[in-house]
């Protein structure tokens, strides 16, 4: 009888411990990871495709913070060790600058999984997507657009610069020499691999500015403004960011698009230097830049996944039912002659070019 009582008492203790352990397991606070990104459709796409799925799979409380790209915020976090975000979504030029200033952790690309097709990560990411302090997420680009009313449809960079075959005004953004000077040298016949070496010489700069002069362009304030010039009929062609073209097409103006020699940049993930949550941040980056999560982002917004293997997995937009693959910069039919903008080169050289650029656009 005593043995039975001891047995029942022991069993009760075991059950009590199991219940307490279960209660703790299910009620314990989850580890927290904060991802800082941008407001708007892109941030919402990331939340749906990367952040919430990661949290569910890894049992992590993924929190989303927003920022406007100001590096002063990152510098303050690193100096005070008060981190708003464990992972930050950067535009690549800012990531390159932050990396050069020692504000970001180094990232070993060996943490990245192979592509969905088995291709090693280094071969699966587009050029410039993997850097010393960043891993690429999405590709956006400057493309050329034309008025849909044109009877003859331009299809190439050469067509954009051919004002005899395709008469009419061109609208270009005056916001920066970046994109404009690369495009001009590509149109002038400079090989893609020689663009930046050419721009580093006085003769190369002269050649780029001379090529732009042949267009006699209308200088728009930015990409959206350039689209407006074509919409209202004051220009027949323009350059614009592909995301702005997509938004315009969704609303009331759908121009024709020339993907030939698009100039692309990336958004990338990085980790602020000294972040104590680095291990989990690296795990998130490895997950979020896998083939399937990147494809899921591209299903929501018209930015190309930074991995080639993601393209086969891109589906229609869940809300609009729009096939997204034909809208992506990295689609094979668009990416063959794509030019990778060198953010590091501009970080070094833009200041020396800016005064000449401002004088150039102000007198035309």
WOBELMO-V820186 format. One record per residue. RES is the residue in three letters. SS is DSSP state (H for helix, E for strand, C for the rest). PHI is phi in whole degrees, 0 to 359 (999 if undefined). Layout:
BEGIN
RES/SS/PHI
RES/SS/PHI
END
This chain:
BEGIN
UNK/C/999
UNK/H/297
UNK/H/300
UNK/H/295
UNK/H/297
UNK/H/299
UNK/H/296
UNK/H/295
UNK/H/296
UNK/H/297
UNK/H/297
UNK/H/296
UNK/H/297
UNK/H/299
UNK/H/296
UNK/H/296
UNK/H/298
UNK/H/297
UNK/H/295
UNK/H/297
UNK/H/297
UNK/H/295
UNK/H/298
UNK/H/295
UNK/H/300
UNK/H/276
UNK/H/251
UNK/C/296
UNK/C/292
UNK/C/285
UNK/E/299
UNK/E/253
UNK/E/228
UNK/E/251
UNK/E/249
UNK/E/262
UNK/E/213
UNK/C/260
UNK/C/289
UNK/C/99
UNK/H/298
UNK/H/295
UNK/H/299
UNK/H/294
UNK/H/297
UNK/H/297
UNK/H/301
UNK/H/287
UNK/H/263
UNK/H/236
UNK/H/285
UNK/H/294
UNK/H/298
UNK/H/297
UNK/H/301
UNK/H/292
UNK/H/286
UNK/H/258
UNK/C/55
UNK/E/236
UNK/E/276
UNK/E/272
UNK/E/251
UNK/E/246
UNK/E/244
UNK/E/239
UNK/C/210
UNK/C/245
UNK/C/88
UNK/C/281
UNK/H/293
UNK/H/300
UNK/H/294
UNK/H/290
UNK/H/300
UNK/H/296
UNK/H/298
UNK/H/293
UNK/H/288
UNK/H/261
UNK/C/60
UNK/C/247
UNK/C/264
UNK/C/289
UNK/C/224
UNK/C/275
UNK/E/234
UNK/E/235
UNK/E/271
UNK/E/251
UNK/E/288
UNK/H/306
UNK/H/303
UNK/H/289
UNK/H/296
UNK/H/298
UNK/H/295
UNK/H/297
UNK/H/297
UNK/H/298
UNK/C/271
UNK/C/75
UNK/C/267
UNK/E/234
UNK/C/287
UNK/C/287
UNK/C/237
UNK/C/279
UNK/H/295
UNK/H/293
UNK/H/286
UNK/C/279
UNK/C/287
UNK/C/297
UNK/C/289
UNK/C/299
UNK/C/265
UNK/C/89
UNK/C/288
UNK/C/302
UNK/H/305
UNK/H/301
UNK/H/273
UNK/H/268
UNK/E/275
UNK/C/292
UNK/C/306
UNK/C/76
UNK/C/286
UNK/E/252
UNK/E/230
UNK/C/297
UNK/C/233
UNK/E/208
UNK/E/228
UNK/E/291
UNK/E/246
UNK/E/228
UNK/E/249
UNK/E/235
UNK/E/210
UNK/E/270
UNK/E/241
UNK/E/255
UNK/E/234
UNK/E/217
UNK/C/293
UNK/C/296
UNK/C/284
UNK/C/299
UNK/C/288
UNK/C/262
UNK/C/264
UNK/C/292
UNK/C/226
UNK/C/225
UNK/H/300
UNK/H/300
UNK/H/297
UNK/H/300
UNK/H/268
UNK/C/268
UNK/C/279
UNK/C/278
UNK/C/289
UNK/C/231
UNK/C/293
UNK/C/128
UNK/C/277
UNK/E/248
UNK/E/252
UNK/E/237
UNK/E/281
UNK/C/270
UNK/C/298
UNK/C/202
UNK/C/290
UNK/C/302
UNK/C/79
UNK/H/297
UNK/H/288
UNK/H/298
UNK/H/300
UNK/H/297
UNK/H/290
UNK/H/299
UNK/H/292
UNK/C/279
UNK/C/98
UNK/C/288
UNK/C/297
UNK/H/308
UNK/H/290
UNK/H/252
UNK/H/302
UNK/H/284
UNK/H/297
UNK/H/292
UNK/H/293
UNK/C/282
UNK/C/254
UNK/H/303
UNK/H/294
UNK/H/294
UNK/H/298
UNK/H/301
UNK/H/296
UNK/H/294
UNK/H/295
UNK/H/295
UNK/H/294
UNK/H/295
UNK/H/299
UNK/C/297
UNK/C/281
UNK/C/48
UNK/C/285
UNK/E/276
UNK/E/265
UNK/E/274
UNK/C/291
UNK/C/200
UNK/H/297
UNK/H/295
UNK/H/298
UNK/H/298
UNK/H/300
UNK/H/297
UNK/H/299
UNK/H/287
UNK/H/299
UNK/C/273
UNK/C/88
UNK/C/276
UNK/C/218
UNK/C/260
UNK/E/217
UNK/E/199
UNK/E/254
UNK/E/202
UNK/E/287
UNK/H/297
UNK/H/294
UNK/H/291
UNK/H/297
UNK/H/298
UNK/H/296
UNK/H/297
UNK/H/294
UNK/H/290
UNK/H/268
UNK/C/218
UNK/C/217
UNK/C/246
UNK/C/284
UNK/E/286
UNK/E/239
UNK/E/253
UNK/E/272
UNK/E/305
UNK/E/56
UNK/E/302
UNK/E/248
UNK/E/247
UNK/E/227
UNK/E/226
UNK/E/261
UNK/E/224
UNK/E/259
UNK/E/218
UNK/C/235
UNK/E/298
UNK/C/296
UNK/C/84
UNK/C/294
UNK/C/290
UNK/C/262
UNK/H/301
UNK/H/300
UNK/H/289
UNK/H/297
UNK/H/296
UNK/H/297
UNK/H/297
UNK/H/299
UNK/H/299
UNK/H/291
UNK/H/293
UNK/C/260
UNK/C/289
UNK/H/302
UNK/H/290
UNK/H/300
UNK/H/294
UNK/H/297
UNK/H/293
UNK/H/299
UNK/H/294
UNK/H/289
UNK/H/261
UNK/C/229
UNK/C/275
UNK/C/248
UNK/E/290
UNK/E/298
UNK/C/286
UNK/E/252
UNK/H/296
UNK/H/292
UNK/H/286
UNK/H/300
UNK/H/293
UNK/H/260
UNK/C/289
UNK/C/246
UNK/E/287
UNK/C/300
UNK/C/298
UNK/C/267
UNK/C/263
UNK/C/72
UNK/C/279
UNK/E/296
UNK/C/268
UNK/H/304
UNK/H/295
UNK/H/263
UNK/C/268
UNK/C/304
UNK/C/271
UNK/C/302
UNK/H/306
UNK/H/290
UNK/H/254
UNK/H/266
UNK/C/302
UNK/C/247
UNK/C/293
UNK/E/246
UNK/E/275
UNK/C/292
UNK/C/266
UNK/H/297
UNK/H/295
UNK/H/296
UNK/H/294
UNK/H/300
UNK/H/277
UNK/H/249
UNK/H/298
UNK/H/301
UNK/H/287
UNK/H/263
UNK/H/303
UNK/H/296
UNK/H/295
UNK/H/296
UNK/H/297
UNK/H/293
UNK/H/296
UNK/H/284
UNK/H/284
UNK/C/257
UNK/C/227
END
